[in-house]
Amino acid sequence: MKTTPFLIVFIVSFSVTVTAQINKFDKPGSFTDKHLLYEYKKSNWDGTHSSRVFLYVADSNRLESFKWSEGDEVATLVTAIIDWNTYSVGEFQNHKLKKGLAPEFIARLKGDKNLKIEVGEMRDSLLISDLPWQSYDFDFAGLSFIWRSLKNKKDQFWFHIADVAMVNANPKLVNKGKVTVKFNGEEMVNNKQCLKYFANGPGLENKGGHIWVNQENFMIEQYKIELPDEPGFENGMMQLIKTEKMSTQQWENFKKNKLGE
């Protein structure tokens, strides 16, 4: 097949665009918050539908999210491995935790550009041509890791959102589209000096919002997104409540204690 000059220009332009985007990031040198637990309050903007999300920095490439509501004997544990070559999530594992029982495997998603997911009998794949990508279903927790690797924290950047969505009444892994992030200045949140950004685009169905990032560790301090990330919500808000230093064993005990073990 003969390649047209237009196609050659397109391929070269596309390659440069992707490379230029990835080149905005660099691997962070150190993680001062390793083995630190971040406790977030997740709710609608008005505070209703409130629950807790506990995000544990297990390692420099590993995040664990424990989702649990007061009084429940069931919780969800999502583990994410960050790929520092793509500045994206390289692997997700989802387990259901029940009091007195071994963790129950629910789902796994793995890959770089070619993502593969298994949930029960469902098997699906997705090719993402543009990197990096993140998951809104993961409460943008992975963003906090790649944010600290941005060379210029005030420079505009973008990422794609890939999540499971219902397509023709069936669950499918889909690329929801691009989200562009623009620096909006500095603002105090939770009595901390934060960098404020506006994030919006097709990946958020053009119902974006603001994200506040702590200037010291570049973890997300708060976000208010017009688009909710799960049923039952009118919109989405995550706000950091507190942090706590915790060893690996203390983290395991913490999860068990929440479930009443």
N, C-alpha and C positions, 0 to 999 in steps of 0.2 A: 504494500500500500504506500502510495506516495504521500509524504507529509507536506502539507501546505505551509507557506510562510506564516499565515495567520495562526495555524496550530502551533508552530514552533514558538512564536511570540507568546502565545497563551501559556504553553508549558513552562517557558523560561520565567514569565511573569509570575505564574502561580508558585513556582519553586522559590523565587526570591521572596515572595510575600510570606510564605511559611517560614523560611529561614530567618527573615527579618523579625518575625514575631517571636520565635524561639530565642533569638539572640538578645531579646529584651530581658531574659532571665539568666541567672547564674546561680550555681549551687551555693547555698548559705554555708558559711564557714563553721558555725557552731550553733548548738541548741542549748541555750541556758535553761529552757523550760522542759528538758527531758525529765520524765517521771513527775510531771505536774498535771493535776486534775483541774480542768476548767468546768465549772458548773454554770449552765445556761438555763434561763427561763424561756420556754417557747410558748407563744400565744398569738392571738390576734392583736392588732395594734392597740385595742382598748383593754387588753389584759385578760380577756375571756379565753376559754378553752386552754387553760394554762397547764403545762407539764414541765418536767425537768429533763434536760439532756446533759449527760456527764461525758465530757470529752477528755480522754487520757492520752497524753503524749508518751507512748510506750518506747519510741526510739526516734532517731532522726529521719526515718522514712515510714514510721508506723503510727497510725492513729486508731484509737478504739472508742467507739461511741456507744454508750449505754443509755437506752431510752426506757424510762420507767415512770409510773405515776404512783403517788402515795396510796398505799394499801394494796397494790397489785402483787400477786404472786407470780406474775409472768412479765418478762422484760425482753427487749431486743438488744442484741449486741452486734454491731457492725464494725468490722475491722477493715481498714484501708491501708494499702501499701502504696506509697508515692514513688513514682518512677522519675528520677531526677534527670533522665535523658529527654523525656517528653514533657516534664512539668505537669503531669496528669496523674490520675489514679491508675496504677498498674494492675491492681487487683482489689476486689471487694469480696468479703465473706460475711454472710448474714446468718446468725444463729438465734434461735429462740431459747431463752433461759427460763426454766421453771423450778420452783422450790423443790429441792431434794432430788432432782434429776440431772442427768448429763446434758450438756448443751445439744440442742436439736438443730441439725443443719437445715437451712432454708434455701439459700441461694449463693451462687458464686458468679462473679463477673471478672474476666481476665483478658488482658491484651494490651497492645500499644495503639496502633491505628485500627487494627482488626480486633474488635471486641467480641468476646463470646460469653454468653450468659446461660446458666442453667438454674431453673426454678422448678422443683418437682419434675414433672414430665416435659416441661417446656424447654426447648433448646432454640436459641436464636443467636444471630451474629449481626454485627454492624461495622461497616468500614467508615472510619472518620478520616477524611483527607486533611482536615485542618486541625492543628494542635496549638495550644493545649485544650483539654476538655475537663469538665468537672461535673459533679452531680448535685443538683438542687435537693434531691431526696435525701442526700447526706448532710443537709443543712449547711451547705457550702463550707463544711469543715476543712476539706482539702484546699480551699482557697487560702486559708490562713497559712498553710505551709508554703505554697508557691508565692504568696504575697511577699514573704520575707526574702525571697530570692529575686525579686524585681531589682534590676540595677538602678533604675530611676523611679522612685515611688510616686513621682508626680507626673510621670509620662502616661499617656493613654495606652491601654492595652485591651485585648479581647480574649475570650475563651468560648468554647462551645459547651452546650449542655447536652449530655446523653443520659436518658433515664427510661425506665419502663413506662409505657403509656398504653391505653386501650385503643386499638385500631380495629374497626369492624367487630367490636365486642370481644376481641382477643388481645391478650397482653403481648406487646412487641417492644423490643429495645429500639429506641428511635433517637436520632440526632435532632433535638428540638431547635437547634440553630445557634447563632452567634449572640453573645452578650458583650457589649462594649462598655468599658469602665473608664470614667473620666474623673480626674482629680477636681474636687470642689473646695479645697481649702482646709483649714484646721478648725476643730470645734471640741469643746469639753463634753465628754460623756462619762458618766459614773465618776466624776471628779478626776478624770484622766484626760490628758491632751491627746487627741486622736486626729488622724488623717481622715477626711470625709470624701467619699466618692459617690458618684451617681452611676448606677449600672442598669442598662436597659438594652432591649433588642428582641429579635424573634425567639431566642432561647427562653425568654421570660414572657413570651406572647405580647411583647411591648407593654407589659405591666410591671415595670421594674421599680426601683426605689434606691434608697441610700444605704451605704455600708460604711460603718465607722471602724477604723483599724487603729489599735493601740500603737503609738509611735515607738515604744520601747521593745516590744517583742513581735509586733506586726500580726498578732492574733486578732480575729474579729471581736470587737468589743460589743457591737450591736449591728443589726440590720433591720430595716423596715422595707419589705418588698410588697408591692400591691398584689402580686400573684401568690396565692397560697400554694404550698407544696404537697398538700394532702387533703382528702375530703374532710368536711366538717369545719374548715377554717374559711374565714372571709378574706383574710390577707395573711401575711406572714411577718412575725417579729421574733428575733432571737436577741436576748440581752444577757451579758455576762453578769453573774451574781457574785461569784467568789472563786478563788483558786486555792489549791491545797497541794503541798508536796506529799508524794505518796510512792512508796516502793512498789515493786511488782507484786509482792505478796500482800501488801496492804490493799492494793487495787483488787486483787482476787477476793480478799475478805470483805471489802467494801460492797462488791456486787452481791455476795452471798447474804450479807447483813440486810441489804435493801429488800431482798426477797424473803426475809424472815427466817433464814437458816441459822 
